[in-house]
Amino acid sequence: MTLARPSAQSAPDKQKKRAEQVRFFGRVKVRESDLIMFTRQMAAMMRTGIPITRCLETLAGQVDDPRMRDVIDFIYKRVSEGHMMSSALGQVPRVFTHMYVSMVRIGESTGALAENLEMLGGWMERDYQLMRKVKSALTYPVFVLILATVLTLGLFYSILPGFVKIFNEMQVELPLITKIVMAITEAVRNPGAWMVALGVGAALYFFLRDQAATERGRIRFYRAALMVPVLGQMLRQAALARFCSSMNALLVVGVDLIPALRLAANASGSPLLVQDSNPMSNAMQEGSMLSEYLEARRDLYPASVIQMVSAGEEASNLDAMFARLGQFYNEEVNYLIEGFSAVLEPVMLAGVATVVGTIVLSIFLPLYGFLNKLGA
C-alpha cells in the first residue's frame, strides 16, 4: 500500500489556514494609539540598523493589547516568509489604511522606510490629537443630553404620578401646560407607549444605519451636520486640516500628486472631499493645474487654500504650502472648539433649566389655583 507524503497532505491545510488567517486579520481593528506607538517604535528601531524581522519580533513581545500583538505577529510571519512589509500590511486593511501602506511601499522602494515611518508616525499623532479634540467637544453635549433625558424620565416615572393623582382628586380646571405634563406622565408609565417608542426607534436606527452604509447617505448626514452653527464650521475646518496635513506627508515621501489627492481625501474624514477626489484627479490627468480646479470648487475649498496652492505650484514647493495650511487649520479647529465649548455650556444649562422650570410650573399652577379657590 502506498501512503501519501505528509507534505502533500499538509499543503492544502496550510493554504486553508492561511486564507482563514488573512480573512480574520482583514476584519480585526486595534486602538489608534497602539498603531501610532507601533509606527514610532518601528521607525526608531530601524534607524539604529535593526532588521525589520527583528523589529517586528521584538515589538510583538512588548505590546499589551492581544489584538495588536496578533497583528504584529501576523506581519512578522509574512515578512519572514519573504513578503514585503507593505504587502503584509495591505492584508490588514482595517488597521493599516491605503495611505499607510502607500507610504511604507514608497519607503521600501526608495530605501527610506525608517524615515517614512517616522514621518508617518508624526502625522498620525497630530491627526489623532486633532480628532480627540473634536470628539471631546462633541461628547460633552451628548453626555449632558442623555443625563438630562434620564433624570427627566425619572421625574415622570417616580414623582409626577403622585401629583397626577392629587390633581384628579382636586377636580379643578388644569392649565394647558399641566395637561401636557400629565399626558406625558401617563404615556411614560404605559408599557404600550414604550413598545411603540422602541419599535419606532429600532426602525429609525436600521434606516439610518443603512443610509450611513451608502455614499449618498453619508453625504446627506455630513451636509446636515455642516448646517449646524459652530459645529458645521468645526467639522469643515477639521476635514481641511486633515486633508492638508495628509497631502504634506504624502508629497514629502514621494507620492505623486494624483494618488496623493485620492489618499488625502480618504484620510480627511469628509465624504464631500472623498466624492470630489475623482473629478479632481481626472482634471489633473487632463493637464489642469490643481489651483485652477480648486478655484472652480469654492464651495469646498476656501480662498486661503486656493491661494497657498497656487503659490506652491509657482514655487514648486506644494508640500511646504500644504504643511502651513495644515498647521493653520489645526489652530483654527482649536479656536473653534474653545468657542464651541464656551457657547455650549450656557445653552445646555438653559435647556435643562427650561425643562425643570416647565415641570415645576405645571405642578404649582393648579396648586395655586386650588388654594385661591379655597380662599374664596
RAJOSUL-V645661 format. One record per backbone hydrogen bond with DSSP energy under -1.0 kcal/mol. NH is the residue of the N-H (numbers start at 0). CO is the residue of the C=O. If there is no record, write none. Layout:
nh/co
NH/CO
NH/CO
This chain:
nh/co
8/4
9/5
10/6
13/9
14/10
15/11
16/12
17/13
18/14
19/15
20/16
21/17
22/18
23/19
24/20
25/21
26/23
27/23
34/30
35/31
36/32
37/33
38/34
39/35
40/36
41/37
42/38
43/39
44/40
45/41
46/42
48/45
49/44
54/50
55/51
56/52
57/53
58/54
59/55
61/58
62/58
68/64
69/65
70/66
71/67
72/68
73/69
74/70
75/71
76/72
77/73
78/74
79/75
80/76
81/78
82/77
87/83
88/84
89/85
90/87
91/88
94/91
95/91
100/96
101/97
102/98
103/99
104/100
105/101
106/102
107/103
108/104
109/105
110/106
111/106
115/111
116/112
117/113
118/114
119/115
120/116
121/117
122/118
123/119
124/120
125/121
126/122
127/123
128/124
129/125
130/126
131/127
132/128
133/129
134/130
135/131
136/132
137/133
138/134
139/135
141/137
142/138
143/139
144/140
145/141
146/142
147/143
148/144
149/145
150/146
151/147
152/148
153/149
154/150
155/151
156/152
157/153
158/154
159/154
161/158
163/159
164/160
165/161
166/162
167/163
168/164
169/165
170/166
178/174
179/175
180/176
181/177
182/178
183/179
184/180
185/181
186/182
187/183
188/184
189/186
193/189
194/190
195/191
196/192
197/193
198/194
199/195
200/196
201/197
202/198
203/199
204/200
205/201
206/202
207/203
208/204
209/205
210/206
211/207
212/208
213/210
217/213
218/214
219/215
220/216
221/217
222/218
223/219
224/220
225/221
227/224
230/228
231/227
233/229
234/230
235/231
236/232
237/233
238/234
239/235
240/236
241/237
242/238
243/239
244/240
245/241
246/242
247/243
248/244
249/245
250/246
251/247
252/248
254/249
259/255
260/256
261/257
262/258
263/259
264/260
265/261
266/262
273/269
274/270
275/271
279/275
280/276
281/277
282/278
283/279
284/280
285/281
286/283
287/282
292/288
293/289
294/290
295/291
296/293
299/296
300/296
305/301
306/302
307/303
308/304
309/305
310/306
311/307
312/308
313/309
314/310
316/311
320/316
321/317
322/318
323/319
324/320
325/321
326/322
327/323
328/324
329/325
330/326
331/327
332/328
333/329
334/330
335/331
336/332
337/333
338/334
339/335
340/336
341/337
342/338
343/339
344/340
346/342
347/343
348/344
349/345
350/346
351/347
352/348
353/349
354/350
355/351
356/352
357/353
358/354
359/355
360/356
361/357
362/358
363/359
364/360
366/362
367/363
368/364
369/365
370/366
371/367
372/368
373/369
374/370
375/371
